[in-house]
Amino acid sequence: MMTRLKVYIDTSVIGGCMDVEFQNTSQLLINKFKKGEMIAVVSELTKTELKRTPRGSEYTHRNT
């Protein structure tokens, strides 16, 4: 069995999905997490910051 890479992400990765300049790269990374190819590691601070965004509940209730 191959060990999946754990990758720390912060709000800039999530925000990058909404920014035209970084959207493609950020979305590729998020898709790897969704497919189970990598594991996203998110700090409590990042979760708190995401909860304060308009779409925050979408992010903080997944795989927490």
PDB file of N, CA, C and O in Angstrom, chain B, residues numbered from 101:
ATOM      1  N   MET B 101       0.843  -1.183   0.000  1.00  0.00           N
ATOM      2  CA  MET B 101       0.000   0.000   0.000  1.00  0.00           C
ATOM      3  C   MET B 101       0.892   1.251   0.000  1.00  0.00           C
ATOM      4  O   MET B 101       1.860   1.335   0.755  1.00  0.00           O
ATOM      5  N   MET B 102       0.555   2.198  -0.841  1.00  0.00           N
ATOM      6  CA  MET B 102       1.318   3.431  -0.946  1.00  0.00           C
ATOM      7  C   MET B 102       0.818   4.459   0.067  1.00  0.00           C
ATOM      8  O   MET B 102      -0.389   4.654   0.208  1.00  0.00           O
ATOM      9  N   THR B 103       1.730   5.109   0.765  1.00  0.00           N
ATOM     10  CA  THR B 103       1.369   6.142   1.727  1.00  0.00           C
ATOM     11  C   THR B 103       1.000   7.413   0.980  1.00  0.00           C
ATOM     12  O   THR B 103       1.712   7.867   0.084  1.00  0.00           O
ATOM     13  N   ARG B 104      -0.145   7.976   1.379  1.00  0.00           N
ATOM     14  CA  ARG B 104      -0.567   9.231   0.742  1.00  0.00           C
ATOM     15  C   ARG B 104       0.148  10.412   1.387  1.00  0.00           C
ATOM     16  O   ARG B 104       0.348  10.448   2.601  1.00  0.00           O
ATOM     17  N   LEU B 105       0.523  11.358   0.569  1.00  0.00           N
ATOM     18  CA  LEU B 105       1.199  12.566   1.010  1.00  0.00           C
ATOM     19  C   LEU B 105       0.220  13.451   1.770  1.00  0.00           C
ATOM     20  O   LEU B 105      -0.899  13.681   1.312  1.00  0.00           O
ATOM     21  N   LYS B 106       0.643  13.951   2.936  1.00  0.00           N
ATOM     22  CA  LYS B 106      -0.143  14.914   3.701  1.00  0.00           C
ATOM     23  C   LYS B 106       0.369  16.304   3.359  1.00  0.00           C
ATOM     24  O   LYS B 106       1.569  16.570   3.415  1.00  0.00           O
ATOM     25  N   VAL B 107      -0.568  17.193   3.000  1.00  0.00           N
ATOM     26  CA  VAL B 107      -0.207  18.539   2.568  1.00  0.00           C
ATOM     27  C   VAL B 107      -0.955  19.547   3.431  1.00  0.00           C
ATOM     28  O   VAL B 107      -2.184  19.524   3.501  1.00  0.00           O
ATOM     29  N   TYR B 108      -0.205  20.438   4.092  1.00  0.00           N
ATOM     30  CA  TYR B 108      -0.821  21.499   4.880  1.00  0.00           C
ATOM     31  C   TYR B 108      -1.343  22.574   3.930  1.00  0.00           C
ATOM     32  O   TYR B 108      -0.621  23.047   3.052  1.00  0.00           O
ATOM     33  N   ILE B 109      -2.598  22.949   4.116  1.00  0.00           N
ATOM     34  CA  ILE B 109      -3.154  24.047   3.318  1.00  0.00           C
ATOM     35  C   ILE B 109      -3.713  25.107   4.258  1.00  0.00           C
ATOM     36  O   ILE B 109      -4.142  24.809   5.373  1.00  0.00           O
ATOM     37  N   ASP B 110      -3.700  26.341   3.787  1.00  0.00           N
ATOM     38  CA  ASP B 110      -4.304  27.418   4.552  1.00  0.00           C
ATOM     39  C   ASP B 110      -5.337  28.128   3.675  1.00  0.00           C
ATOM     40  O   ASP B 110      -5.660  27.655   2.586  1.00  0.00           O
ATOM     41  N   THR B 111      -5.838  29.229   4.138  1.00  0.00           N
ATOM     42  CA  THR B 111      -6.915  29.907   3.416  1.00  0.00           C
ATOM     43  C   THR B 111      -6.503  30.370   2.023  1.00  0.00           C
ATOM     44  O   THR B 111      -7.358  30.543   1.155  1.00  0.00           O
ATOM     45  N   SER B 112      -5.219  30.571   1.799  1.00  0.00           N
ATOM     46  CA  SER B 112      -4.791  31.027   0.469  1.00  0.00           C
ATOM     47  C   SER B 112      -5.044  29.969  -0.596  1.00  0.00           C
ATOM     48  O   SER B 112      -5.305  30.312  -1.749  1.00  0.00           O
ATOM     49  N   VAL B 113      -4.973  28.689  -0.234  1.00  0.00           N
ATOM     50  CA  VAL B 113      -5.254  27.623  -1.202  1.00  0.00           C
ATOM     51  C   VAL B 113      -6.745  27.623  -1.548  1.00  0.00           C
ATOM     52  O   VAL B 113      -7.117  27.537  -2.718  1.00  0.00           O
ATOM     53  N   ILE B 114      -7.585  27.720  -0.532  1.00  0.00           N
ATOM     54  CA  ILE B 114      -9.035  27.769  -0.766  1.00  0.00           C
ATOM     55  C   ILE B 114      -9.389  29.026  -1.545  1.00  0.00           C
ATOM     56  O   ILE B 114     -10.150  28.973  -2.511  1.00  0.00           O
ATOM     57  N   GLY B 115      -8.834  30.158  -1.120  1.00  0.00           N
ATOM     58  CA  GLY B 115      -9.089  31.421  -1.823  1.00  0.00           C
ATOM     59  C   GLY B 115      -8.599  31.386  -3.257  1.00  0.00           C
ATOM     60  O   GLY B 115      -9.182  32.023  -4.134  1.00  0.00           O
ATOM     61  N   GLY B 116      -7.531  30.644  -3.496  1.00  0.00           N
ATOM     62  CA  GLY B 116      -7.005  30.528  -4.849  1.00  0.00           C
ATOM     63  C   GLY B 116      -8.010  29.917  -5.819  1.00  0.00           C
ATOM     64  O   GLY B 116      -7.957  30.179  -7.020  1.00  0.00           O
ATOM     65  N   CYS B 117      -8.916  29.110  -5.301  1.00  0.00           N
ATOM     66  CA  CYS B 117      -9.958  28.512  -6.150  1.00  0.00           C
ATOM     67  C   CYS B 117     -10.916  29.571  -6.682  1.00  0.00           C
ATOM     68  O   CYS B 117     -11.590  29.353  -7.689  1.00  0.00           O
ATOM     69  N   MET B 118     -10.976  30.707  -6.013  1.00  0.00           N
ATOM     70  CA  MET B 118     -11.883  31.782  -6.409  1.00  0.00           C
ATOM     71  C   MET B 118     -11.180  32.888  -7.189  1.00  0.00           C
ATOM     72  O   MET B 118     -11.825  33.831  -7.650  1.00  0.00           O
ATOM     73  N   ASP B 119      -9.867  32.776  -7.338  1.00  0.00           N
ATOM     74  CA  ASP B 119      -9.059  33.810  -7.988  1.00  0.00           C
ATOM     75  C   ASP B 119      -8.632  33.309  -9.369  1.00  0.00           C
ATOM     76  O   ASP B 119      -8.039  32.236  -9.488  1.00  0.00           O
ATOM     77  N   VAL B 120      -8.928  34.070 -10.388  1.00  0.00           N
ATOM     78  CA  VAL B 120      -8.631  33.666 -11.768  1.00  0.00           C
ATOM     79  C   VAL B 120      -7.159  33.303 -11.945  1.00  0.00           C
ATOM     80  O   VAL B 120      -6.837  32.345 -12.647  1.00  0.00           O
ATOM     81  N   GLU B 121      -6.274  34.053 -11.321  1.00  0.00           N
ATOM     82  CA  GLU B 121      -4.839  33.824 -11.483  1.00  0.00           C
ATOM     83  C   GLU B 121      -4.393  32.461 -10.939  1.00  0.00           C
ATOM     84  O   GLU B 121      -3.503  31.829 -11.508  1.00  0.00           O
ATOM     85  N   PHE B 122      -5.004  32.009  -9.843  1.00  0.00           N
ATOM     86  CA  PHE B 122      -4.577  30.777  -9.174  1.00  0.00           C
ATOM     87  C   PHE B 122      -5.585  29.642  -9.256  1.00  0.00           C
ATOM     88  O   PHE B 122      -5.338  28.554  -8.737  1.00  0.00           O
ATOM     89  N   GLN B 123      -6.706  29.884  -9.898  1.00  0.00           N
ATOM     90  CA  GLN B 123      -7.823  28.942  -9.899  1.00  0.00           C
ATOM     91  C   GLN B 123      -7.448  27.549 -10.409  1.00  0.00           C
ATOM     92  O   GLN B 123      -7.768  26.554  -9.759  1.00  0.00           O
ATOM     93  N   ASN B 124      -6.790  27.463 -11.533  1.00  0.00           N
ATOM     94  CA  ASN B 124      -6.464  26.152 -12.106  1.00  0.00           C
ATOM     95  C   ASN B 124      -5.568  25.327 -11.194  1.00  0.00           C
ATOM     96  O   ASN B 124      -5.846  24.156 -10.941  1.00  0.00           O
ATOM     97  N   THR B 125      -4.507  25.927 -10.708  1.00  0.00           N
ATOM     98  CA  THR B 125      -3.565  25.210  -9.851  1.00  0.00           C
ATOM     99  C   THR B 125      -4.205  24.805  -8.531  1.00  0.00           C
ATOM    100  O   THR B 125      -4.049  23.671  -8.080  1.00  0.00           O
ATOM    101  N   SER B 126      -4.923  25.735  -7.914  1.00  0.00           N
ATOM    102  CA  SER B 126      -5.589  25.430  -6.640  1.00  0.00           C
ATOM    103  C   SER B 126      -6.627  24.334  -6.816  1.00  0.00           C
ATOM    104  O   SER B 126      -6.738  23.447  -5.969  1.00  0.00           O
ATOM    105  N   GLN B 127      -7.376  24.381  -7.885  1.00  0.00           N
ATOM    106  CA  GLN B 127      -8.408  23.376  -8.116  1.00  0.00           C
ATOM    107  C   GLN B 127      -7.808  22.002  -8.377  1.00  0.00           C
ATOM    108  O   GLN B 127      -8.371  20.992  -7.957  1.00  0.00           O
ATOM    109  N   LEU B 128      -6.674  21.954  -9.065  1.00  0.00           N
ATOM    110  CA  LEU B 128      -5.986  20.674  -9.270  1.00  0.00           C
ATOM    111  C   LEU B 128      -5.601  20.041  -7.932  1.00  0.00           C
ATOM    112  O   LEU B 128      -5.761  18.837  -7.735  1.00  0.00           O
ATOM    113  N   LEU B 129      -5.095  20.863  -7.024  1.00  0.00           N
ATOM    114  CA  LEU B 129      -4.722  20.367  -5.708  1.00  0.00           C
ATOM    115  C   LEU B 129      -5.948  19.893  -4.926  1.00  0.00           C
ATOM    116  O   LEU B 129      -5.921  18.819  -4.326  1.00  0.00           O
ATOM    117  N   ILE B 130      -7.011  20.678  -4.929  1.00  0.00           N
ATOM    118  CA  ILE B 130      -8.252  20.301  -4.228  1.00  0.00           C
ATOM    119  C   ILE B 130      -8.802  18.998  -4.804  1.00  0.00           C
ATOM    120  O   ILE B 130      -9.282  18.149  -4.053  1.00  0.00           O
ATOM    121  N   ASN B 131      -8.740  18.832  -6.103  1.00  0.00           N
ATOM    122  CA  ASN B 131      -9.230  17.596  -6.726  1.00  0.00           C
ATOM    123  C   ASN B 131      -8.428  16.377  -6.270  1.00  0.00           C
ATOM    124  O   ASN B 131      -8.989  15.292  -6.120  1.00  0.00           O
ATOM    125  N   LYS B 132      -7.132  16.544  -6.050  1.00  0.00           N
ATOM    126  CA  LYS B 132      -6.318  15.437  -5.541  1.00  0.00           C
ATOM    127  C   LYS B 132      -6.768  15.035  -4.137  1.00  0.00           C
ATOM    128  O   LYS B 132      -6.752  13.854  -3.791  1.00  0.00           O
ATOM    129  N   PHE B 133      -7.169  16.018  -3.332  1.00  0.00           N
ATOM    130  CA  PHE B 133      -7.701  15.709  -2.003  1.00  0.00           C
ATOM    131  C   PHE B 133      -9.033  14.967  -2.128  1.00  0.00           C
ATOM    132  O   PHE B 133      -9.264  13.973  -1.439  1.00  0.00           O
ATOM    133  N   LYS B 134      -9.894  15.451  -2.998  1.00  0.00           N
ATOM    134  CA  LYS B 134     -11.208  14.824  -3.180  1.00  0.00           C
ATOM    135  C   LYS B 134     -11.091  13.385  -3.669  1.00  0.00           C
ATOM    136  O   LYS B 134     -11.882  12.529  -3.274  1.00  0.00           O
ATOM    137  N   LYS B 135     -10.109  13.114  -4.526  1.00  0.00           N
ATOM    138  CA  LYS B 135      -9.901  11.763  -5.069  1.00  0.00           C
ATOM    139  C   LYS B 135      -9.193  10.847  -4.070  1.00  0.00           C
ATOM    140  O   LYS B 135      -9.087   9.641  -4.296  1.00  0.00           O
ATOM    141  N   GLY B 136      -8.714  11.415  -2.974  1.00  0.00           N
ATOM    142  CA  GLY B 136      -7.992  10.622  -1.990  1.00  0.00           C
ATOM    143  C   GLY B 136      -6.538  10.378  -2.341  1.00  0.00           C
ATOM    144  O   GLY B 136      -5.884   9.533  -1.731  1.00  0.00           O
ATOM    145  N   GLU B 137      -6.027  11.109  -3.318  1.00  0.00           N
ATOM    146  CA  GLU B 137      -4.627  10.952  -3.720  1.00  0.00           C
ATOM    147  C   GLU B 137      -3.671  11.574  -2.712  1.00  0.00           C
ATOM    148  O   GLU B 137      -2.532  11.131  -2.570  1.00  0.00           O
ATOM    149  N   MET B 138      -4.139  12.601  -2.016  1.00  0.00           N
ATOM    150  CA  MET B 138      -3.379  13.285  -0.975  1.00  0.00           C
ATOM    151  C   MET B 138      -4.330  13.586   0.178  1.00  0.00           C
ATOM    152  O   MET B 138      -5.551  13.562   0.020  1.00  0.00           O
ATOM    153  N   ILE B 139      -3.753  13.867   1.324  1.00  0.00           N
ATOM    154  CA  ILE B 139      -4.549  14.211   2.499  1.00  0.00           C
ATOM    155  C   ILE B 139      -4.309  15.678   2.833  1.00  0.00           C
ATOM    156  O   ILE B 139      -3.165  16.105   2.986  1.00  0.00           O
ATOM    157  N   ALA B 140      -5.392  16.453   2.947  1.00  0.00           N
ATOM    158  CA  ALA B 140      -5.282  17.857   3.327  1.00  0.00           C
ATOM    159  C   ALA B 140      -5.179  17.954   4.851  1.00  0.00           C
ATOM    160  O   ALA B 140      -5.950  17.330   5.580  1.00  0.00           O
ATOM    161  N   VAL B 141      -4.232  18.732   5.303  1.00  0.00           N
ATOM    162  CA  VAL B 141      -4.073  19.010   6.730  1.00  0.00           C
ATOM    163  C   VAL B 141      -4.411  20.488   6.913  1.00  0.00           C
ATOM    164  O   VAL B 141      -3.809  21.359   6.285  1.00  0.00           O
ATOM    165  N   VAL B 142      -5.389  20.754   7.789  1.00  0.00           N
ATOM    166  CA  VAL B 142      -5.888  22.112   7.979  1.00  0.00           C
ATOM    167  C   VAL B 142      -5.842  22.450   9.465  1.00  0.00           C
ATOM    168  O   VAL B 142      -6.314  21.671  10.294  1.00  0.00           O
ATOM    169  N   SER B 143      -5.280  23.596   9.804  1.00  0.00           N
ATOM    170  CA  SER B 143      -5.171  24.004  11.204  1.00  0.00           C
ATOM    171  C   SER B 143      -6.518  24.515  11.720  1.00  0.00           C
ATOM    172  O   SER B 143      -7.417  24.837  10.944  1.00  0.00           O
ATOM    173  N   GLU B 144      -6.633  24.581  13.031  1.00  0.00           N
ATOM    174  CA  GLU B 144      -7.836  25.133  13.650  1.00  0.00           C
ATOM    175  C   GLU B 144      -7.997  26.604  13.279  1.00  0.00           C
ATOM    176  O   GLU B 144      -9.121  27.072  13.093  1.00  0.00           O
ATOM    177  N   LEU B 145      -6.904  27.332  13.169  1.00  0.00           N
ATOM    178  CA  LEU B 145      -6.965  28.738  12.759  1.00  0.00           C
ATOM    179  C   LEU B 145      -7.553  28.867  11.363  1.00  0.00           C
ATOM    180  O   LEU B 145      -8.408  29.721  11.127  1.00  0.00           O
ATOM    181  N   THR B 146      -7.106  28.030  10.440  1.00  0.00           N
ATOM    182  CA  THR B 146      -7.639  28.067   9.076  1.00  0.00           C
ATOM    183  C   THR B 146      -9.121  27.740   9.069  1.00  0.00           C
ATOM    184  O   THR B 146      -9.890  28.388   8.360  1.00  0.00           O
ATOM    185  N   LYS B 147      -9.537  26.741   9.848  1.00  0.00           N
ATOM    186  CA  LYS B 147     -10.963  26.405   9.936  1.00  0.00           C
ATOM    187  C   LYS B 147     -11.766  27.594  10.446  1.00  0.00           C
ATOM    188  O   LYS B 147     -12.848  27.878   9.933  1.00  0.00           O
ATOM    189  N   THR B 148     -11.246  28.289  11.452  1.00  0.00           N
ATOM    190  CA  THR B 148     -11.927  29.470  11.996  1.00  0.00           C
ATOM    191  C   THR B 148     -12.023  30.561  10.940  1.00  0.00           C
ATOM    192  O   THR B 148     -13.072  31.186  10.782  1.00  0.00           O
ATOM    193  N   GLU B 149     -10.932  30.792  10.219  1.00  0.00           N
ATOM    194  CA  GLU B 149     -10.945  31.808   9.162  1.00  0.00           C
ATOM    195  C   GLU B 149     -11.951  31.456   8.078  1.00  0.00           C
ATOM    196  O   GLU B 149     -12.656  32.334   7.582  1.00  0.00           O
ATOM    197  N   LEU B 150     -12.027  30.192   7.705  1.00  0.00           N
ATOM    198  CA  LEU B 150     -12.964  29.771   6.659  1.00  0.00           C
ATOM    199  C   LEU B 150     -14.417  29.910   7.104  1.00  0.00           C
ATOM    200  O   LEU B 150     -15.288  30.233   6.296  1.00  0.00           O
ATOM    201  N   LYS B 151     -14.675  29.671   8.373  1.00  0.00           N
ATOM    202  CA  LYS B 151     -16.046  29.810   8.889  1.00  0.00           C
ATOM    203  C   LYS B 151     -16.555  31.233   8.743  1.00  0.00           C
ATOM    204  O   LYS B 151     -17.762  31.461   8.665  1.00  0.00           O
ATOM    205  N   ARG B 152     -15.645  32.184   8.707  1.00  0.00           N
ATOM    206  CA  ARG B 152     -16.009  33.603   8.608  1.00  0.00           C
ATOM    207  C   ARG B 152     -16.283  34.061   7.185  1.00  0.00           C
ATOM    208  O   ARG B 152     -16.687  35.203   6.967  1.00  0.00           O
ATOM    209  N   THR B 153     -16.068  33.180   6.215  1.00  0.00           N
ATOM    210  CA  THR B 153     -16.301  33.538   4.816  1.00  0.00           C
ATOM    211  C   THR B 153     -17.743  33.236   4.427  1.00  0.00           C
ATOM    212  O   THR B 153     -18.401  32.434   5.090  1.00  0.00           O
ATOM    213  N   PRO B 154     -18.249  33.860   3.364  1.00  0.00           N
ATOM    214  CA  PRO B 154     -19.626  33.599   2.938  1.00  0.00           C
ATOM    215  C   PRO B 154     -19.919  32.126   2.655  1.00  0.00           C
ATOM    216  O   PRO B 154     -21.045  31.677   2.869  1.00  0.00           O
ATOM    217  N   ARG B 155     -18.938  31.370   2.183  1.00  0.00           N
ATOM    218  CA  ARG B 155     -19.139  29.953   1.863  1.00  0.00           C
ATOM    219  C   ARG B 155     -18.459  29.055   2.899  1.00  0.00           C
ATOM    220  O   ARG B 155     -18.214  27.876   2.641  1.00  0.00           O
ATOM    221  N   GLY B 156     -18.165  29.607   4.047  1.00  0.00           N
ATOM    222  CA  GLY B 156     -17.402  28.911   5.066  1.00  0.00           C
ATOM    223  C   GLY B 156     -17.929  27.561   5.477  1.00  0.00           C
ATOM    224  O   GLY B 156     -17.146  26.628   5.655  1.00  0.00           O
ATOM    225  N   SER B 157     -19.226  27.427   5.634  1.00  0.00           N
ATOM    226  CA  SER B 157     -19.760  26.142   6.096  1.00  0.00           C
ATOM    227  C   SER B 157     -19.524  25.031   5.081  1.00  0.00           C
ATOM    228  O   SER B 157     -19.470  23.859   5.453  1.00  0.00           O
ATOM    229  N   GLU B 158     -19.385  25.379   3.816  1.00  0.00           N
ATOM    230  CA  GLU B 158     -19.097  24.367   2.787  1.00  0.00           C
ATOM    231  C   GLU B 158     -17.732  23.731   3.024  1.00  0.00           C
ATOM    232  O   GLU B 158     -17.551  22.542   2.761  1.00  0.00           O
ATOM    233  N   TYR B 159     -16.777  24.503   3.513  1.00  0.00           N
ATOM    234  CA  TYR B 159     -15.417  24.023   3.685  1.00  0.00           C
ATOM    235  C   TYR B 159     -15.198  23.365   5.038  1.00  0.00           C
ATOM    236  O   TYR B 159     -14.486  22.365   5.132  1.00  0.00           O
ATOM    237  N   THR B 160     -15.793  23.907   6.074  1.00  0.00           N
ATOM    238  CA  THR B 160     -15.461  23.447   7.417  1.00  0.00           C
ATOM    239  C   THR B 160     -16.232  22.210   7.839  1.00  0.00           C
ATOM    240  O   THR B 160     -15.900  21.622   8.868  1.00  0.00           O
ATOM    241  N   HIS B 161     -17.224  21.794   7.110  1.00  0.00           N
ATOM    242  CA  HIS B 161     -17.957  20.585   7.463  1.00  0.00           C
ATOM    243  C   HIS B 161     -17.514  19.361   6.674  1.00  0.00           C
ATOM    244  O   HIS B 161     -18.075  18.279   6.850  1.00  0.00           O
ATOM    245  N   ARG B 162     -16.535  19.510   5.824  1.00  0.00           N
ATOM    246  CA  ARG B 162     -16.007  18.390   5.047  1.00  0.00           C
ATOM    247  C   ARG B 162     -14.756  17.855   5.717  1.00  0.00           C
ATOM    248  O   ARG B 162     -13.821  18.604   6.000  1.00  0.00           O
ATOM    249  N   ASN B 163     -14.744  16.586   5.963  1.00  0.00           N
ATOM    250  CA  ASN B 163     -13.546  15.899   6.451  1.00  0.00           C
ATOM    251  C   ASN B 163     -12.841  16.606   7.597  1.00  0.00           C
ATOM    252  O   ASN B 163     -11.616  16.727   7.590  1.00  0.00           O
ATOM    253  N   THR B 164     -13.591  17.067   8.568  1.00  0.00           N
ATOM    254  CA  THR B 164     -12.953  17.737   9.706  1.00  0.00           C
ATOM    255  C   THR B 164     -12.757  16.791  10.843  1.00  0.00           C
ATOM    256  O   THR B 164     -12.233  17.181  11.886  1.00  0.00           O
TER     257      THR B 164
END
